[in-house]
Amino acid sequence: MEAIETLANLWIAEHPELEKELSSLESSLASMDAKSNASFNGFLHLSMHLSISEQCSIDQPRGIRQAVELLAARKGSLHNAHHAAMECLGNMLWESQRSGRPPDGNAYIDCVQRAATRD
């Protein structure tokens, strides 16, 4: 397997509820069309886990690795830290799309750091 496939399998193992959705092309396409699944997209969720993993591996944007490590210590697991960081990542991307400006990596890091130090 390619490294990204191995990493994807590790995150999929953390989400057994996604097994059916991700198991075949047919079930994947069906789940993307399902109105009941409109509030949760397994592919987007997995993609965000992979994005944050890659960001941490190369520390880009600069400081994300330390921020996620601090968040993992606070949340008790890397998985929980990723879920909190996903909120920040999603907000950064939404703001970028809404405003027509490039994604603000500093705002993203600040958000993750705030989550890591919030009481």
C-alpha positions as CSV (number, residue, x, y, z in Angstrom):
1,M,0.0,0.0,0.0
2,E,1.0,3.6,-0.5
3,A,1.7,5.6,2.6
4,I,-1.5,7.6,2.2
5,E,-3.5,4.4,1.9
6,T,-2.0,3.1,5.1
7,L,-2.8,6.4,6.9
8,A,-6.3,6.4,5.5
9,N,-6.8,2.9,6.8
10,L,-5.7,3.9,10.3
11,W,-8.3,6.8,10.3
12,I,-11.0,4.5,8.9
13,A,-10.3,2.1,11.7
14,E,-11.1,5.0,14.1
15,H,-14.5,5.4,12.4
16,P,-16.1,2.0,11.9
17,E,-19.4,3.8,11.2
18,L,-17.8,4.8,7.8
19,E,-17.1,1.3,6.7
20,K,-20.2,0.8,4.7
21,E,-20.0,4.3,3.1
22,L,-16.4,3.8,2.1
23,S,-16.5,0.0,1.2
24,S,-17.5,0.3,-2.4
25,L,-18.0,2.8,-5.2
26,E,-21.7,2.0,-5.3
27,S,-22.3,2.5,-1.6
28,S,-20.2,5.6,-1.6
29,L,-22.2,7.2,-4.4
30,A,-25.5,6.2,-2.8
31,S,-24.4,7.7,0.5
32,M,-23.5,11.0,-1.2
33,D,-27.0,11.1,-2.7
34,A,-28.8,10.2,0.6
35,K,-30.7,13.1,2.1
36,S,-30.3,11.5,5.6
37,N,-26.5,11.8,5.2
38,A,-26.5,15.4,4.3
39,S,-25.2,16.5,7.7
40,F,-22.2,14.2,7.6
41,N,-19.9,13.4,4.7
42,G,-17.6,10.5,5.5
43,F,-15.3,11.4,2.6
44,L,-14.9,14.9,3.8
45,H,-14.3,13.7,7.3
46,L,-11.6,11.3,6.2
47,S,-10.1,13.9,3.9
48,M,-9.8,16.3,6.8
49,H,-8.1,13.7,9.0
50,L,-5.6,13.1,6.2
51,S,-5.1,16.8,5.6
52,I,-4.4,17.5,9.3
53,S,-2.0,14.5,9.4
54,E,-0.1,15.7,6.4
55,Q,0.0,19.3,7.8
56,C,1.5,18.0,11.0
57,S,4.0,15.8,9.2
58,I,5.5,18.8,7.4
59,D,4.5,21.4,10.0
60,Q,2.7,23.5,7.4
61,P,1.2,25.9,8.2
62,R,4.1,26.5,10.5
63,G,3.2,25.7,14.1
64,I,0.3,23.3,13.3
65,R,2.3,20.3,14.6
66,Q,2.9,21.8,18.0
67,A,-0.7,23.1,18.2
68,V,-2.2,19.7,17.4
69,E,0.2,18.0,19.9
70,L,-0.9,20.4,22.6
71,L,-4.5,19.8,21.7
72,A,-4.1,16.0,21.8
73,A,-2.6,16.3,25.3
74,R,-5.6,18.4,26.4
75,K,-8.2,16.2,24.6
76,G,-6.6,12.9,25.6
77,S,-6.1,11.5,22.1
78,L,-4.9,12.5,18.7
79,H,-8.3,11.5,17.3
80,N,-10.1,13.9,19.5
81,A,-7.6,16.6,18.7
82,H,-8.2,16.1,15.0
83,H,-11.9,16.5,15.5
84,A,-11.3,19.8,17.3
85,A,-8.8,21.0,14.7
86,M,-11.3,20.1,12.0
87,E,-13.6,22.8,13.3
88,C,-10.8,25.3,12.9
89,L,-9.9,24.0,9.4
90,G,-13.5,24.0,8.3
91,N,-14.0,27.6,9.6
92,M,-10.8,28.8,7.8
93,L,-11.9,27.2,4.5
94,W,-15.4,28.6,4.8
95,E,-14.1,32.1,5.6
96,S,-11.7,31.9,2.6
97,Q,-14.5,30.8,0.3
98,R,-17.0,33.4,1.6
99,S,-14.5,36.3,1.4
100,G,-12.8,35.3,-1.8
101,R,-9.4,35.6,0.0
102,P,-6.7,32.9,0.3
103,P,-7.0,30.6,3.4
104,D,-5.5,32.3,6.5
105,G,-3.1,29.8,8.0
106,N,-2.3,32.1,10.9
107,A,-6.0,32.3,11.9
108,Y,-6.2,28.5,11.6
109,I,-3.2,28.0,13.9
110,D,-4.5,30.6,16.4
111,C,-7.9,28.7,16.5
112,V,-6.2,25.4,17.2
113,Q,-4.0,26.9,19.8
114,R,-7.0,28.5,21.5
115,A,-8.7,25.1,21.5
116,A,-5.6,23.6,23.1
117,T,-5.4,26.2,25.9
118,R,-9.1,26.8,26.5
119,D,-10.2,26.1,30.1
